[in-house]
Amino acid sequence: MKNQNVSLKQPSSCKRRTLSFVSIGFLVANAASFPSAASAFVHPIATSSKASAMQQQRFIINTFPLKEEPNKHLLQTKLMSSTNGSDESNNNYPLEPKTYSQRWVQLAYLSILALLSDWICFSVAASPDSFEHAYPGASAANLIDIFLFTNVASCFFVTDVVTKFGLGKSIKGAAALMSLGCLMRSGIPDLSWLGGSEIVHAADIVQSVSQEVIEVLPDGISDLVDTSTLTEASRVAGLEPYGLLVLGTIFVGFAQPYFQCTPPMLSATWFASNERATATATALNFNQIGIAVAFLVGGSMANNEVGIHSYFGLITLLCAVTTIGTVLQFQEKPPSPPSKSEIEKLVRGEKEPPFLESVKKLFSTKGFSIPLAAFICSISITNIVGTFIDEVMERGGVTDQLGIDLAGAGFELAILVGGIVIGGYVDKTKQYKPVTLACLLATMFFVIPLGLTDHMIGNEPVLLVAALLGLGLACGPIQPINAELAVDVTYPSDETAVESVQQVGGNLVSALMVPVAEWALNQDYEFFKQIRPLDSDIRGDVLLLFTIAAVTLVYFTTFDAPLMRSEADEEEGDDDSVVVDVAAAAS
């Protein structure tokens, strides 16, 4: 294909990035000796001292062909200057896929923030009796419900906020909001253990200033921090009033979707095409580690009012340290895209529509609903098992609290490990469909022992724990794999919008299924009554989970949508180019 002049009067969806290209042209025209002024996604190789403000600037984009649009070619960007219509090609700005070590820092912060948010959500799940003793009339389950409903509401805003302010500012703002929520829940943490009279004195000053502020607050607000609603033991221990605890929980619940809905976007922006599923699995499933930490640390610390206060203070300190690190080190985007598909989106100037428009577009895209169903299946099963882990363990013969906590922590850890290992395989092979089908089949197999009792053998705690770990390894990876699959089939859609829809669907269905599963817990079905060696019974909740997995497996076999993003990544480059006349657009 010969070079062709193309006007930069792009459709409105491309204006923002078009303007960035125009800016580059003028910067080189006026200051060719300052190549660093180029776009963050363009790296100069050489500069020309002959460039002037009156010279015509042009972008030449050498690219690979796109199957869905054969006439468009995108791979490498060169900035060239011309005088009297002749091109001088000594100004070359190649745009090639490249990854940076900073991507691991990005992934670490997003994963830790996700861990902390779910730790806060389930912070008192392991010690509900102690919490209810400290706050009479309240319950740990109600606090978790408040958190989850706030989470669902916040999911509707994440996409538009990230689009307007960018990933970096959104994550930093959400981290700060989560820290503020933690501070409301714990009050000023006790820092005396750090040593040093200066630290203790500073904490006392902050505490006294806070008390003075409370005195001038309006009555409606001051009621939230009125310590007279606390029991004597809770007041002496330093616990915050329940109203402030709820408000802090709402803040954290509102912040969490910014850590749960953005992993696919982070993976696409920072990671190579053969790393994305692993990165998404790590960030998405790290919240499971937060639940495991809540069981282990909360179970040991939050056993009375003093312990709860110290426990909440610890979480606040860890949140504050992580937020400071996020503000200082979390970045918006890399200097250049990590994959050809991201280069394509960049040069096209894709602009994300509002969230509700994105939702309509996603559901009209072939293949989107199938990975959505698989995601909902996975999150529903893992949430239900986690919610009723005590009952699951006790009916299998594991009755001591430490054993239950360790089993629950092992289940959450298995979800993370499975996501990383199986996600790594999918990164290399892109075998989304066969891997998901295998995981669903394994889920059906491992869920049965959780509620099956053979009357001849009796309880088998070892078999129960093994099945629980197997379920985590098999069911957990379905979420990140199908988050990536949904992004792949809807490319070049907004990754955050895709994950927001999946999170809303998963959390809503989970909320609806929990009371159904609670009712099914008390249903017992006996099989093979007349055959002594096979005589056994199975619980209704396990049959419910088995049915969910089976229906999803049958539905998933119908998946046949093209992998649009993978196809873009696999295309080979050629020498074709498109010349974009910047000077004409500027005029």
Residue pairs with C-beta under 8 A, 6 or more apart in sequence:
1 73
1 576
1 577
3 60
3 577
3 578
3 579
4 578
4 579
5 579
5 581
5 584
6 578
6 579
6 580
6 581
7 581
7 584
7 585
8 18
8 21
8 22
8 580
8 581
8 582
8 584
8 585
9 585
10 18
10 349
12 351
13 349
13 350
13 351
14 348
14 349
14 350
14 351
15 349
15 351
16 349
16 351
17 346
17 347
17 348
17 349
17 350
17 351
18 349
18 585
20 39
21 39
21 59
21 580
21 582
22 582
22 585
22 586
23 39
24 37
24 38
24 39
24 42
24 59
24 79
24 582
25 57
25 58
25 59
25 79
25 582
25 583
25 586
26 57
26 582
26 586
27 34
27 37
27 38
28 35
28 37
28 38
28 47
28 51
28 57
28 79
28 81
28 91
29 51
29 52
29 53
29 54
29 55
29 57
29 81
30 53
31 37
32 47
32 48
32 49
32 50
32 51
32 81
32 91
33 47
33 49
35 44
35 47
36 44
38 44
38 79
38 93
40 333
40 335
40 336
41 95
41 335
41 336
41 337
41 346
42 77
42 79
42 93
42 95
42 336
43 93
43 94
43 95
43 335
43 336
44 79
44 91
44 92
44 93
45 92
45 93
45 94
46 90
46 91
46 92
47 90
47 91
48 81
48 88
48 90
48 91
50 81
50 83
50 88
51 81
51 91
55 81
55 82
55 83
56 81
56 82
56 83
56 85
56 581
56 582
56 583
57 79
57 80
57 81
57 82
57 582
57 583
58 80
58 81
58 82
58 87
58 579
58 580
58 581
58 582
58 583
59 77
59 78
59 79
59 80
59 579
59 580
59 582
60 77
60 78
60 80
60 577
60 578
60 579
60 580
61 73
61 74
61 75
61 76
61 77
61 78
61 347
61 577
61 578
61 579
61 580
62 73
62 75
62 76
62 77
62 78
62 573
62 574
62 575
62 576
62 577
63 72
63 73
63 74
63 75
63 76
63 347
63 573
63 574
63 576
63 577
63 578
64 73
64 74
64 75
64 340
64 571
64 572
64 573
64 574
65 72
65 73
65 571
65 574
65 576
66 72
66 73
66 74
66 344
66 568
66 571
67 567
67 571
68 564
72 348
72 578
73 574
73 576
73 577
73 578
74 343
74 344
74 347
74 348
75 95
75 96
75 340
75 343
75 573
76 94
76 95
76 96
76 573
77 93
77 94
77 95
77 347
78 89
78 91
78 92
78 93
78 94
79 91
79 92
79 93
80 87
80 88
80 89
80 91
80 92
81 87
81 88
81 91
82 88
95 336
95 337
95 343
95 346
95 347
96 336
96 343
97 272
97 336
97 337
97 338
97 339
97 340
97 342
97 343
98 334
98 335
98 336
98 337
98 338
99 270
99 271
99 272
99 275
99 334
99 338
100 270
100 334
100 335
102 270
102 331
102 334
103 270
103 271
103 279
103 334
103 338
105 329
105 330
106 266
106 270
106 330
106 331
107 266
107 270
107 271
107 279
107 282
107 283
109 171
109 322
109 325
109 326
109 329
109 330
110 171
110 259
110 262
110 263
110 266
110 283
111 282
111 283
111 286
112 286
112 322
113 171
113 174
113 175
113 178
113 259
113 322
113 326
114 256
114 259
114 260
114 283
114 284
114 286
114 287
114 290
115 286
115 287
115 289
115 290
115 293
116 178
116 290
116 315
116 318
116 319
116 322
117 178
117 252
117 255
117 256
117 259
117 260
117 287
117 290
118 256
118 287
118 288
118 290
118 291
118 294
119 290
119 291
119 293
119 294
119 315
120 147
120 178
120 181
120 182
120 185
120 249
120 252
120 290
120 315
120 319
121 144
121 147
121 148
121 252
121 253
121 256
121 290
121 291
121 294
122 144
122 290
122 291
122 294
122 295
122 298
123 294
123 298
123 302
123 311
123 312
123 315
124 130
124 131
124 140
124 143
124 298
124 302
124 308
125 140
125 144
125 291
125 294
125 295
125 298
126 294
126 295
126 296
126 298
126 299
126 302
126 405
127 140
127 298
127 299
127 302
127 303
127 308
128 139
128 140
128 141
130 302
130 303
130 304
130 305
130 307
130 308
131 138
131 139
131 140
131 143
131 302
131 308
132 138
132 139
132 140
133 304
133 305
134 231
134 233
134 234
134 237
134 239
134 304
134 305
134 308
135 230
135 234
135 239
135 242
135 245
136 231
138 242
143 245
143 246
143 249
145 511
146 246
146 249
146 250
146 253
147 249
147 250
147 252
147 253
147 256
148 253
148 507
148 511
149 253
149 511
150 249
150 250
150 253
150 254
151 253
151 254
151 256
151 257
151 260
151 503
151 507
152 503
152 504
152 507
152 508
152 511
153 254
154 253
154 254
154 255
154 256
154 257
154 258
155 257
155 261
155 500
155 503
155 504
155 507
156 355
156 500
156 504
157 355
158 170
158 257
158 258
158 261
158 262
158 355
158 496
158 500
159 261
159 352
159 354
159 355
159 358
159 494
159 496
159 497
159 500
160 354
160 355
161 170
161 258
162 170
162 258
162 262
162 265
162 496
163 352
163 494
163 496
165 173
166 332
166 333
167 262
167 265
167 266
167 269
167 332
167 333
168 330
168 331
168 332
168 333
169 332
170 258
170 262
171 258
171 259
171 262
171 326
171 330
172 323
172 326
172 327
172 330
173 258
174 255
174 256
174 258
174 259
175 255
175 319
175 322
175 323
175 326
175 327
176 323
176 327
177 251
177 252
177 254
177 255
178 251
178 252
178 255
178 256
178 319
178 323
179 316
179 319
179 320
179 323
180 248
180 251
181 247
181 248
181 249
181 250
181 251
181 252
181 255
182 248
182 252
182 312
182 315
182 316
182 319
182 320
183 248
183 316
183 320
184 240
184 244
184 245
184 247
184 248
184 251
185 240
185 244
185 245
185 248
185 249
185 252
185 312
185 315
185 316
186 240
186 309
186 312
186 313
186 315
186 316
187 238
187 239
187 240
187 309
187 312
187 313
188 203
188 206
188 207
188 210
189 313
189 314
189 316
189 317
190 203
190 238
190 309
190 310
190 313
191 199
191 200
191 202
191 203
192 199
192 200
192 203
214 222
214 225
215 222
217 225
223 243
224 241
224 243
224 244
224 247
225 240
225 241
225 243
225 244
226 241
226 243
227 235
227 241
229 241
229 242
229 243
230 239
230 241
230 242
231 305
233 304
233 305
234 305
236 305
237 304
237 305
237 306
237 308
237 309
238 309
239 305
239 308
239 309
239 312
240 248
257 500
257 503
259 283
259 287
260 284
260 287
260 499
260 503
261 496
261 499
261 500
261 503
262 495
262 496
262 499
263 279
263 280
263 283
263 284
263 480
263 483
263 499
264 276
264 280
264 483
264 484
264 487
264 495
264 496
264 498
264 499
265 494
265 495
265 496
265 499
266 279
266 283
267 275
267 276
267 277
267 279
267 280
267 283
267 484
267 495
268 276
268 339
268 341
268 342
268 487
268 495
269 333
269 334
269 337
269 338
269 342
270 279
270 333
270 334
270 338
271 279
271 338
271 339
272 338
272 339
273 338
273 339
273 340
273 341
273 427
273 565
273 566
273 569
274 427
274 428
275 427
276 427
276 484
277 423
277 424
277 426
277 427
277 480
277 481
277 484
278 420
278 423
278 424
278 427
280 423
280 480
280 483
280 484
281 416
281 419
281 420
281 422
281 423
281 477
281 479
281 480
281 481
282 416
282 419
282 420
282 423
284 419
284 479
284 480
284 483
285 415
285 416
285 419
285 420
285 476
285 479
285 480
286 416
288 382
288 412
288 413
288 415
288 416
288 476
289 412
289 413
289 416
291 386
291 408
291 412
292 408
292 409
292 410
292 411
292 412
292 413
293 409
295 405
295 408
295 409
295 412
296 405
296 406
296 409
297 311
297 314
298 311
299 401
299 402
299 405
301 307
301 308
301 310
301 311
301 314
302 308
302 311
337 343
337 346
339 569
340 568
340 569
340 571
341 491
341 492
341 565
341 568
341 569
344 492
344 568
345 492
348 492
350 492
352 358
352 494
352 497
353 361
353 494
355 497
355 500
358 493
358 494
358 497
359 497
359 501
361 490
361 493
362 368
362 486
362 490
362 493
362 497
362 498
362 501
363 369
365 489
365 490
365 493
365 561
366 489
366 561
366 562
367 489
367 490
367 559
367 560
367 561
367 562
368 486
368 489
368 490
368 498
368 561
370 555
370 556
370 558
370 559
370 561
371 432
371 436
371 482
371 483
371 485
371 486
371 489
371 559
372 482
372 486
372 501
372 502
372 505
373 552
373 555
373 556
374 436
374 440
374 478
374 482
374 552
374 556
375 478
375 479
375 482
375 483
375 486
375 502
375 505
375 506
376 502
376 505
376 506
376 509
377 440
377 478
377 548
377 549
377 552
378 443
378 475
378 476
378 478
378 479
378 482
378 506
379 479
379 506
379 507
379 509
379 510
380 506
380 509
380 510
380 513
380 548
381 443
381 447
381 471
381 475
381 545
381 548
381 549
382 415
382 472
382 475
382 476
382 479
383 510
383 513
383 514
384 510
384 513
384 514
384 517
384 541
384 545
385 392
385 411
385 450
385 468
385 471
385 545
386 408
386 411
386 412
387 514
387 517
388 517
388 518
388 521
388 541
389 404
389 407
389 408
389 411
390 404
391 521
392 450
392 451
392 464
392 468
393 399
393 403
393 404
393 407
393 408
393 464
394 404
395 451
395 453
395 459
395 539
396 449
396 450
396 459
396 460
396 461
396 463
396 464
396 465
397 459
397 460
397 461
397 464
398 404
398 407
398 461
398 464
398 465
407 465
407 468
410 465
410 468
410 469
410 472
411 468
411 469
411 471
411 472
412 472
413 472
414 468
414 469
414 470
414 471
414 472
414 473
414 476
415 472
415 473
415 475
415 476
415 477
416 476
417 472
417 473
418 472
418 473
418 474
418 475
418 476
418 477
419 476
419 477
419 479
419 480
419 481
421 477
422 435
422 439
422 477
422 481
423 477
423 480
423 481
423 484
425 431
425 435
426 432
426 435
426 481
426 484
429 435
430 563
430 566
432 481
432 482
432 484
432 485
432 488
432 563
433 556
433 559
435 477
435 481
436 478
436 481
436 482
436 485
436 556
437 553
437 556
437 557
439 474
439 475
439 477
439 478
439 481
440 478
440 549
440 552
440 553
440 556
441 553
442 470
442 473
442 474
442 475
443 471
443 474
443 475
443 478
443 549
444 546
444 549
444 550
444 553
445 470
445 474
446 467
446 468
446 470
446 471
446 474
446 475
447 467
447 471
447 542
447 545
447 546
447 549
448 467
448 538
448 542
448 546
449 460
449 463
449 464
449 466
449 467
450 464
450 467
450 468
450 471
450 539
450 542
450 545
451 538
451 539
451 540
451 541
451 542
451 543
452 536
452 537
452 538
452 539
452 542
453 459
453 536
453 537
453 538
454 534
454 535
454 536
455 532
455 535
455 536
455 537
456 532
456 533
456 535
475 549
479 506
482 502
483 498
483 499
483 502
485 563
486 498
486 499
486 502
487 493
487 495
487 498
487 499
487 565
488 563
488 564
488 565
488 566
489 561
489 562
489 563
489 564
490 498
490 564
491 564
491 565
491 568
492 564
492 565
513 544
513 548
516 544
517 541
517 544
517 545
518 541
519 540
520 539
520 540
520 541
520 543
520 544
521 539
521 540
521 541
522 540
523 539
523 540
523 541
524 537
524 538
524 539
524 540
525 537
525 538
525 539
525 540
525 543
526 535
526 536
526 537
527 534
527 535
527 536
527 537
527 538
528 534
528 535
528 536
529 535
